[in-house]
């Protein structure tokens, strides 16, 4: 399924978490057919796990045995399910002379292997404590006059590709995806419950009890919906109860923290400008550049309470996020806001 293996965070001899996570991804990405080669090498336990996966997801399972005779336990277990046994010679057409065809060019990823600076991650790190979730009917973010930064289509596609291939844990990919399209802090992300994800996966509600703009419902972009659906489905498969959407219902240990996972995906907030290296003399070997450590600022630009705005902005030279209200966005378009919008001395312009 394009996920990295082995699956970290669980006991090595316990296959149940891996099968539950596989079922969540099958349902979330709407996989309908699963073909398994070398099925004659299956053990009874693994075949039982495959049948459980089929029962959980409704996927059409195709087992390819490379021997003429199936093993006895396969024949015995297959009697309990609807199935069809066919010879390959009856299914495959006769060989025809191969005609060389021009293969379609491989779709290149223009942003592959680059660090992506996402303004929405500027507000990820927070200094406030986690508050309990609520069951409010939160309005849409646009009705609260809050507009998170929008990613260009190419950046969107690259972020989606990285999150799908960087981890097999749905909650981790879904949490970082939500941070990129909501500009939420870690404390806001922690308030999201499974019930806060819309039934069709098109909206997600985050709570903050008025510390910033208040509880808000955000639209989920198309590229992020499978990730959030997988996180919710894993809760229903693994625990059967509603809990924190961006937590692991299988209770894994030693899993990657969110900011470390973001850096592993080469996603981070915009960084301070790097100083220009000194000019080297002729004939000297240039000094290789060391990778700069990611700076995660603490930005209070989205906080709504006076005491929160009086807290120091620990930006450490990072640029402030772009305007997030209708008024400030229009002022920026007209050139009325300077590029360093968000500094304390400029907040009266809002």
NUGU-207648 format. One record per residue: x, y, z of N, C-alpha, C in turn. Coordinates in steps of 0.2 Angstrom, whole numbers, padded with zeros to 4 digits, always signed. Atoms other than C-alpha are relative to their C-alpha. Example, Ala and Ser with C-alpha at 12.3 -4.5 7.8 and 13.67 -1.06 7.14 Angstrom:
+0004-0006+0000+0062-0022+0039+0004+0006+0000 -0004-0006-0001+0068-0005+0036-0004+0005+0003 
END
This chain:
+0004-0006+0000+0000+0000+0000+0004+0006+0000 -0004-0005+0000+0015+0011-0001+0002+0003+0007 -0002-0002-0007+0018+0012+0018+0006-0003+0002 -0007+0003-0002+0035+0010+0026-0001-0006+0005 +0000+0006-0004+0038-0007+0035+0007-0001+0003 +0005+0003-0005+0041-0014+0048-0003+0006+0004 +0004-0004-0003+0028-0006+0058+0002+0001+0007 -0004-0002-0006+0036+0003+0073-0006+0001+0006 +0004-0002-0006+0028+0005+0091-0004-0005+0003 +0003+0006-0003+0021-0012+0094+0004-0006+0001 -0004+0006-0001+0027-0029+0100+0001-0003-0006 -0002+0003+0007+0036-0037+0086-0004-0007-0001 +0003+0006+0002+0027-0054+0088-0008+0001+0000 +0007-0001+0000+0009-0046+0089-0002+0003-0007 +0002-0002+0007+0002-0045+0071-0006+0004+0000 +0007-0003+0000-0015-0038+0076+0000+0008-0002 +0000-0007+0002-0010-0019+0075+0001+0001-0007 -0002-0001+0007-0003-0021+0058-0006-0002-0005 +0006+0002+0004-0019-0030+0051-0006+0005+0001 +0005-0005-0002-0030-0017+0060+0001+0007-0004 -0002-0006+0004-0020-0002+0052-0001-0002-0008 +0001+0001+0007-0021-0011+0035-0007+0000-0002 +0008+0000+0001-0040-0013+0036-0002+0008+0000 +0002-0007+0000-0041+0006+0040+0002+0003-0006 -0002-0003+0006-0031+0011+0025-0004-0003-0006 +0005+0003+0005-0041-0001+0014-0006+0003-0001 +0007-0003+0000-0057+0007+0019+0001+0007-0002 -0001-0007+0001-0050+0025+0019+0001+0002-0007 -0002-0001+0007-0043+0024+0002-0004-0004-0005 +0005+0004+0004-0057+0013-0005+0003-0005-0005 -0002+0005+0004-0047-0001-0011-0005-0006+0000 +0006+0005+0001-0059-0014-0018+0003-0007-0002 -0003+0006+0002-0047-0028-0025+0007-0001+0003 -0006+0001-0003-0032-0036-0016+0002-0007-0003 -0003+0006+0003-0021-0049-0025+0006-0002+0003 -0005+0003-0004-0009-0060-0016+0004-0005-0004 -0004+0005+0003+0005-0069-0025+0003-0005+0005 -0003+0005-0004+0013-0085-0019-0005-0002+0006 +0005+0002-0005-0003-0090-0009+0002-0007+0003 -0002+0007-0003+0004-0108-0007+0005+0000+0006 -0004-0001-0005+0016-0101+0005-0003+0002+0007 +0004-0002-0005+0003-0095+0017+0000-0005+0006 +0001+0004-0006+0002-0102+0035-0007+0001+0002 +0007+0000-0002-0015-0106+0043-0002+0007+0004 +0001-0006-0003-0013-0091+0054-0001+0006-0004 +0000-0005+0005-0009-0079+0040-0006+0000-0004 +0006+0000+0004-0023-0085+0030-0007+0002+0004 +0005-0002-0004-0035-0083+0044+0000+0008+0001 +0000-0007+0000-0029-0065+0045-0003+0003-0006 +0003-0003+0006-0033-0062+0027-0007-0001-0001 +0007+0001+0000-0050-0069+0029-0004+0006+0004 +0003-0005-0005-0053-0057+0044+0000+0007-0004 +0000-0007+0004-0047-0042+0033-0005+0000-0005 +0006+0001+0005-0059-0048+0019-0007+0002+0003 +0006-0001-0004-0073-0048+0032-0001+0007+0002 +0001-0007-0002-0069-0031+0039-0001+0005-0005 +0000-0005+0005-0067-0022+0023-0004-0002-0006 +0004+0002+0006-0077-0032+0010+0004+0000-0007 -0004+0000+0006-0062-0032-0002+0000-0006-0003 -0001+0006+0004-0061-0044-0016+0007-0003+0000 -0007+0003-0001-0047-0056-0012+0001-0005-0005 -0002+0005+0005-0038-0065-0026+0007-0003+0002 -0006+0003-0002-0025-0078-0021+0003-0004-0006 -0003+0004+0006-0013-0085-0034+0005-0005+0003 -0004+0006-0002-0006-0102-0030+0005-0002-0006 -0005+0001+0005+0010-0106-0040+0001-0008+0000 +0000+0007+0000+0007-0125-0037-0007-0002-0003 +0006+0003+0003-0006-0136-0046-0005-0002+0005 +0005+0003-0005-0013-0143-0030+0001+0005+0006 +0000-0004-0006-0018-0132-0015+0002-0004+0006 -0001+0004-0006-0013-0136+0002-0006-0002+0004 +0006+0003-0003-0025-0146+0013-0004+0006+0004 +0004-0004-0004-0029-0132+0025-0003+0006-0004 +0003-0005+0004-0032-0119+0011-0007-0003-0003 +0006+0003+0002-0045-0131+0004-0005-0001+0005 +0005+0001-0006-0053-0134+0021-0003+0007+0002 +0002-0007-0002-0054-0115+0025-0004+0003-0005 +0004-0004+0006-0061-0110+0008-0007-0003+0000 +0007+0003+0000-0076-0122+0011-0005+0004+0004 +0004-0004-0005-0082-0109+0024-0002+0006-0003 +0002-0007+0003-0083-0094+0012-0001-0001-0008 +0001+0000+0007-0089-0091-0005+0006+0001-0004 -0007-0001+0004-0075-0093-0018-0001-0004-0007 +0000+0003+0006-0071-0098-0035+0007-0002-0002 -0007+0002+0001-0056-0109-0040+0000-0001-0008 +0000+0000+0007-0050-0107-0058+0008-0002-0002 -0006+0001+0003-0035-0113-0068+0003+0006-0004 -0003-0006+0004-0023-0100-0075-0001-0001-0007 +0001+0001+0007-0024-0108-0092-0007+0001-0002 +0007-0001+0002-0043-0106-0092-0001+0007+0000 +0002-0007-0001-0042-0088-0087+0004+0005-0005 -0004-0005+0004-0027-0081-0097-0001-0002-0008 +0000+0001+0007-0028-0079-0116+0007-0003-0003 -0006+0002+0003-0016-0087-0128+0005+0005-0001 -0006-0005+0001+0001-0079-0130-0001+0003-0007 +0000-0003+0006+0001-0066-0144+0007+0003-0001 -0007-0004+0001+0017-0058-0152+0000+0007+0004 +0000-0007-0004+0022-0043-0141+0001+0005-0005 -0001-0006+0004+0020-0026-0149+0003+0005+0004 -0003-0006-0004+0032-0013-0143-0004+0006+0000 +0004-0006-0001+0023+0001-0136+0004+0006+0004 -0003-0005-0004+0029+0018-0130-0003+0001+0006 +0003-0001-0006+0027+0019-0112-0001+0007+0002 +0002-0007-0002+0019+0034-0104+0005+0003+0004 -0006-0003-0004+0032+0046-0096-0002+0000+0007 +0001+0000-0007+0034+0045-0078-0002+0007+0003 +0002-0006-0002+0025+0059-0069+0006+0002+0006 -0005-0002-0005+0039+0069-0060-0003+0004+0005 +0002-0004-0006+0037+0077-0043+0005+0006+0000 -0004-0006+0001+0044+0095-0046+0003+0002+0007 -0002-0002-0006+0046+0097-0027+0003-0005+0004 -0002+0006-0004+0053+0080-0022+0007+0002+0003 -0006+0000-0004+0067+0080-0009+0002+0007+0002 -0001-0007-0002+0065+0099-0006-0003+0001+0007 +0004-0003-0006+0061+0107+0011-0005+0004-0002 +0006-0004+0002+0044+0114+0010-0002+0005+0006 +0002-0005-0006+0041+0130+0021-0007+0001-0001 +0007-0001+0000+0023+0130+0025-0002+0005+0006 +0002-0005-0005+0016+0146+0034-0005-0002+0005 +0005+0003-0005+0002+0136+0042+0004-0003+0006 -0003+0003-0006+0015+0127+0053+0004+0005+0005 -0003-0005-0005+0021+0144+0061-0003+0000+0006 +0004-0001-0007+0007+0143+0074-0001-0007+0003 +0001+0007-0002+0009+0124+0077+0002-0001+0008 -0003+0000-0007+0020+0126+0093-0004+0005+0004 +0004-0004-0005+0010+0133+0108+0002+0000+0007 -0002+0000-0007+0013+0138+0126-0006-0001+0004 +0006+0001-0004-0005+0136+0132-0001-0008+0002 +0001+0007-0002-0011+0120+0141-0006-0003-0004 +0006+0004+0003-0023+0107+0134-0006+0001+0004 +0006+0000-0003-0041+0110+0137-0005-0006-0002 +0004+0006+0001-0055+0097+0138-0004+0002-0006 +0004-0001+0006-0065+0094+0122-0007+0002+0002 +0007-0002-0001-0083+0101+0120-0004-0003-0005 +0004+0002+0005-0098+0096+0111-0004+0006-0004 +0003-0006+0002-0102+0113+0104-0002-0001-0008 +0002+0000+0008-0110+0116+0086+0005+0006-0002 -0004-0005+0002-0095+0126+0080-0001+0003-0007 +0001-0003+0007-0097+0138+0065+0006-0001-0004 -0006+0001+0004-0086+0137+0050+0005+0005+0001 -0005-0004-0001-0070+0145+0050-0001+0007-0004 +0002-0007+0003-0075+0158+0037-0005+0004+0003 +0005-0004-0003-0090+0163+0047+0004+0003+0007 -0004-0003-0006-0077+0166+0062+0005+0005-0003 -0005-0005+0003-0067+0177+0049+0007-0002+0001 -0006+0003-0001-0053+0165+0050+0002-0004-0007 -0001+0003+0006-0044+0160+0034+0008-0002+0000 -0007+0002+0000-0028+0149+0035+0003+0001-0006 -0004-0001+0006-0014+0150+0023-0002-0006-0005 +0002+0005+0005-0018+0141+0006+0006-0002-0004 -0006+0003+0003-0005+0130-0002-0001+0000-0007 +0001+0001+0008-0002+0130-0021-0001-0007-0002 +0002+0007+0002-0008+0115-0030+0006-0005+0000 -0006+0005+0000+0010+0108-0033+0002-0001+0007 -0002+0001-0007+0014+0110-0014-0005-0005+0003 +0005+0004-0003-0003+0102-0010+0002-0007-0002 -0001+0007+0003+0001+0087-0021+0006-0003+0003 -0006+0003-0003+0019+0085-0014-0001-0002+0007 +0001+0001-0007+0013+0086+0004-0004-0006+0001 +0004+0006+0000-0001+0073+0001+0005-0006-0002 -0004+0006+0001+0012+0061-0007+0005-0002+0006 -0004+0001-0005+0024+0063+0007-0003-0003+0006 +0004+0002-0006+0011+0060+0021-0002-0007-0001 +0002+0007+0001+0005+0044+0012+0005-0005+0000 -0006+0005+0001+0022+0037+0010+0005+0000+0006 -0005-0001-0005+0031+0043+0026-0002-0004+0006 +0002+0003-0006+0021+0033+0039-0006-0005-0001 +0006+0005+0000+0009+0018+0041-0005+0002+0005 +0004-0001-0005+0001+0026+0056-0005+0006-0002 +0005-0005+0002-0015+0035+0051-0001+0006+0004 +0001-0005-0004-0017+0046+0066+0006+0006-0001 -0006-0005+0001+0001+0054+0063-0001+0004-0006 +0001-0004+0006-0002+0058+0045-0006+0004+0000 +0006-0005+0000-0019+0065+0048+0001+0006+0005 -0001-0006-0004-0013+0076+0062+0004+0005-0003 -0004-0005+0003+0000+0084+0052-0003+0003-0006 +0004-0002+0006-0011+0085+0037-0005+0006+0002 +0005-0005-0003-0024+0095+0048+0004+0006+0002 -0003-0006-0001-0011+0106+0054+0002+0005-0006 -0002-0004+0006-0006+0111+0036-0006+0004-0003 +0006-0004+0003-0024+0116+0031-0004+0004+0005 +0004-0004-0005-0030+0124+0048+0004+0005+0003 -0004-0005-0004-0015+0133+0055-0001-0001+0007 +0002+0001-0007-0020+0125+0071+0007-0001+0004 -0006+0002-0004-0008+0123+0086-0001-0007+0003 +0000+0006-0003-0004+0107+0095-0006-0001+0005 +0006+0001-0005-0017+0110+0109-0007+0000-0004 +0007+0000+0004-0031+0114+0096-0001-0007-0003 +0001+0007+0003-0027+0097+0087-0002-0005+0005 +0001+0005-0005-0027+0088+0103-0008+0000+0002 +0008+0000-0002-0046+0093+0106-0004-0004-0005 +0004+0003+0005-0052+0084+0090-0002-0007+0002 +0002+0007-0001-0062+0069+0094-0003-0003-0007 +0002+0003+0006-0068+0056+0082-0006+0002-0003 +0006-0003+0002-0085+0063+0082+0000+0007-0003 -0001-0007+0003-0078+0080+0077+0001+0000-0008 -0001+0001+0008-0074+0073+0059-0007-0001-0003 +0006+0001+0003-0089+0075+0048-0001-0007-0003 +0001+0007+0002-0098+0059+0043+0003-0002-0007 -0003+0001+0007-0092+0061+0025+0007+0002-0001 -0007-0002+0000-0075+0067+0030+0002+0007-0003 -0001-0006+0004-0077+0084+0022+0001+0006+0005 -0001-0005-0005-0076+0094+0039+0003-0003+0006 -0003+0002-0006-0066+0094+0055-0001+0006+0005 +0001-0006-0005-0070+0104+0071+0005-0001+0005 -0006-0001-0005-0056+0110+0082-0003+0005+0006 +0003-0004-0006-0060+0118+0100+0006+0003+0003 -0005-0004-0004-0050+0131+0110-0003+0004+0005 +0003-0004-0005-0063+0139+0121+0001+0007+0000 +0000-0007+0000-0061+0156+0115+0007+0003+0000 -0007-0003-0001-0042+0157+0117+0003+0003-0006 -0002-0003+0006-0039+0161+0099-0006+0003-0003 +0006-0002+0003-0054+0163+0087-0006-0004+0003 +0006+0004-0002-0065+0151+0096+0000-0007-0003 +0001+0007+0004-0071+0133+0091-0002+0002-0007 +0001-0001+0007-0071+0132+0072-0001-0007-0003 +0000+0006+0004-0076+0119+0059+0004+0002-0007 -0004-0001+0006-0064+0118+0045-0002-0004-0006 +0001+0005+0006-0067+0111+0027+0007-0004-0001 -0005+0004+0002-0056+0097+0023+0002-0001-0007 -0002+0001+0007-0047+0097+0006+0000-0007-0002 +0001+0007+0002-0049+0082-0005+0006-0004+0001 -0006+0004-0001-0031+0077-0003+0001-0003+0007 -0001+0002-0007-0032+0076+0016-0006-0005+0002 +0006+0004-0002-0049+0066+0017+0002-0007+0001 -0001+0007-0001-0042+0049+0015+0004-0001+0007 -0004+0001-0006-0029+0052+0029-0004+0001+0006 +0004+0000-0005-0042+0058+0041-0005-0005+0001 +0004+0006-0001-0054+0044+0037+0003-0006+0003 -0004+0005-0002-0041+0032+0040+0001+0000+0008 -0001-0001-0008-0038+0039+0058-0006-0002+0003 +0006+0002-0003-0056+0038+0062-0002-0007-0001 +0001+0007+0000-0058+0021+0055+0004-0005+0004 -0004+0004-0005-0044+0014+0065-0003+0000+0007 +0003+0000-0007-0053+0020+0081-0006-0005+0000 +0006+0004+0000-0069+0011+0075+0002-0008+0000 -0002+0007+0000-0059-0005+0071+0004-0002+0006 -0005+0002-0005-0046-0005+0085-0003+0000+0007 +0003-0001-0007-0056+0002+0100-0007-0001+0000 +0007+0000+0000-0074+0003+0095-0003+0005+0003 +0003-0006-0004-0077+0019+0105+0003+0006-0003 -0003-0006+0002-0074+0037+0101+0005+0003+0005 -0006-0003-0004-0058+0045+0107+0003+0006-0003 -0003-0005+0004-0046+0058+0102+0003-0002-0006 -0002+0003+0006-0044+0057+0084+0007+0000-0002 -0007+0000+0002-0026+0061+0083+0004-0003+0005 -0003+0004-0005-0021+0048+0096+0000-0007-0003 -0001+0007+0003-0016+0030+0093-0005-0005+0005 +0005+0005-0004-0031+0018+0099+0003-0007+0001 -0003+0007-0001-0019+0003+0098+0005+0001+0005 -0005-0001-0006-0008+0011+0112+0007-0002-0002 -0007+0002+0002+0009+0010+0103+0004+0004+0004 -0005-0003-0004+0024+0015+0112+0006+0003-0004 -0006-0003+0003+0039+0026+0107-0001+0002-0007 +0002-0002+0006+0030+0033+0092+0003+0007-0001 -0003-0007+0002+0037+0049+0083-0004+0006+0002 +0004-0006-0002+0032+0066+0090-0002+0003-0007 +0002-0003+0006+0023+0077+0078+0005+0004-0004 -0004-0005+0003+0036+0090+0075+0006-0004-0003 -0006+0005+0003+0050+0076+0072-0003-0003-0006 +0003+0003+0006+0038+0068+0060+0000+0005-0006 +0001-0005+0005+0035+0084+0051+0007+0002-0003 -0006-0001+0003+0054+0087+0049+0002-0006-0004 -0002+0006+0004+0056+0069+0043-0003+0000-0007 +0003-0001+0007+0044+0073+0029+0002+0007-0003 -0003-0006+0003+0054+0089+0026-0005+0006-0001 +0005-0005-0001+0040+0100+0031+0001+0004+0006 -0002-0004-0005+0043+0115+0042-0003+0007-0001 +0002-0007+0001+0038+0133+0045+0006+0004-0004 -0005-0004+0003+0047+0147+0035+0005+0002+0005 -0005-0001-0005+0064+0149+0043+0003+0007-0001 -0004-0006+0001+0075+0164+0046+0005+0000-0006 -0005+0000+0006+0086+0170+0031+0007-0002+0003 -0006+0002-0002+0102+0161+0032+0006+0005-0002 -0005-0005+0001+0118+0172+0033+0004-0003-0006 -0004+0002+0006+0128+0172+0017+0007-0002+0002 -0007+0003-0002+0144+0161+0018+0005+0005-0002 -0005-0005+0003+0160+0171+0017+0003-0003-0006 -0003+0002+0006+0169+0171+0001+0007-0004+0001 -0006+0004-0001+0182+0158+0000+0006+0002-0005 -0005-0002+0004+0199+0162-0007+0001-0005-0006 -0001+0004+0006+0205+0155-0024+0004-0006+0002 -0004+0006-0001+0212+0137-0023-0002-0003+0007 +0002+0004-0006+0204+0133-0006-0006-0004-0001 +0005+0005+0001+0192+0119-0004-0006+0003+0004 +0006-0003-0003+0174+0126-0001-0002-0004+0006 +0003+0003-0006+0167+0122+0017-0007-0003-0002 +0007+0003+0001+0152+0110+0015-0005+0003+0005 +0005-0002-0004+0136+0117+0022-0003-0005+0004 +0003+0004-0004+0129+0109+0037-0008+0001+0000 +0007-0001+0000+0110+0106+0038-0002+0004+0006 +0002-0005-0006+0102+0120+0048-0005-0004+0004 +0005+0003-0005+0092+0114+0063-0006+0004-0001 +0007-0003+0001+0073+0118+0061-0001+0004+0006 +0002-0004-0006+0067+0132+0072-0008+0000+0000 +0007+0000-0001+0049+0130+0078-0002+0006+0005 +0002-0006-0003+0043+0148+0083-0006-0001+0004 +0006-0001-0004+0030+0152+0096-0003+0006-0002 +0003-0006+0003+0018+0164+0087-0007+0001+0004 +0007-0002-0003+0003+0173+0096-0004+0004-0004 +0004-0004+0004-0004+0181+0081-0007-0002-0001 +0007+0003+0000-0020+0170+0081-0003+0001+0007 +0003+0000-0007-0023+0172+0100-0005+0006+0000 +0005-0005-0001-0038+0182+0104+0000+0004+0007 +0001-0003-0007-0037+0186+0123+0006+0005+0001 -0005-0005-0001-0027+0201+0129+0006-0003+0003 -0006+0003-0004-0016+0191+0141+0004-0004-0005 -0004+0004+0005-0011+0180+0127+0004+0004-0005 -0004-0004+0004-0006+0194+0116+0006+0003+0003 -0006-0003-0003+0005+0201+0129+0006-0005+0002 -0005+0005-0001+0015+0185+0130+0005+0002-0006 -0005-0002+0005+0032+0187+0120-0001-0005-0006 -0001+0003+0007+0033+0182+0102+0007-0003+0000 -0007+0003+0000+0047+0169+0102+0001-0002-0007 -0001+0001+0007+0049+0170+0083+0007-0002-0002 -0007+0002+0002+0068+0168+0083+0002+0002-0007 -0002-0002+0007+0069+0177+0067-0004-0003-0006 +0004+0003+0005+0056+0167+0058-0006+0005-0002 +0005-0005+0002+0043+0177+0047-0007-0002+0003 +0006+0001-0003+0026+0179+0054-0005-0003-0005 +0005+0003+0005+0011+0170+0046-0004+0006-0004 +0004-0005+0004+0001+0179+0033-0006+0002+0003 +0006-0002-0003-0015+0189+0037-0005-0006+0000 +0005+0005+0000-0030+0178+0042-0007+0002+0001 +0007-0003+0000-0045+0189+0042-0001+0003-0006 +0002-0004+0006-0055+0197+0028+0003+0007-0001 -0003-0007+0000-0049+0214+0033+0007+0000-0002 -0007+0000+0001-0031+0210+0034+0002-0003-0007 -0001+0002+0007-0031+0200+0018-0001+0005-0005 +0001-0005+0005-0039+0214+0008+0005+0005+0001 -0005-0005-0001-0027+0226+0016+0007-0002-0003 -0006+0003+0003-0012+0215+0011+0000+0001-0008 +0001+0000+0007-0019+0214-0007+0001+0007-0003 -0001-0007+0002-0020+0233-0008+0007+0003+0002 -0006-0003-0002-0003+0235-0001+0000+0004+0006 +0000-0004-0006-0008+0243+0015+0003-0003+0006 -0003+0003-0005+0000+0230+0026+0007-0002-0002 -0007+0002+0001+0019+0228+0027+0001-0007+0000 -0001+0007+0000+0027+0211+0024+0001-0003+0006 -0002+0002-0007+0032+0210+0042-0007+0000+0004 +0006-0001-0004+0013+0210+0047+0000-0005+0006 +0000+0005-0006+0011+0202+0064+0004+0003+0006 -0004-0003-0006+0024+0212+0074-0004+0004+0004 +0004-0004-0005+0017+0220+0090-0001+0007-0002 +0001-0007+0002+0020+0237+0083-0005+0002-0005 +0004-0001+0006+0009+0234+0068-0007-0003+0002 +0007+0004-0001-0006+0225+0077-0006+0005+0000 +0006-0005+0000-0016+0242+0078-0003+0000-0007 +0003+0000+0007-0018+0240+0059-0005-0005-0001 +0005+0005+0001-0029+0225+0061-0007+0003+0001 
END
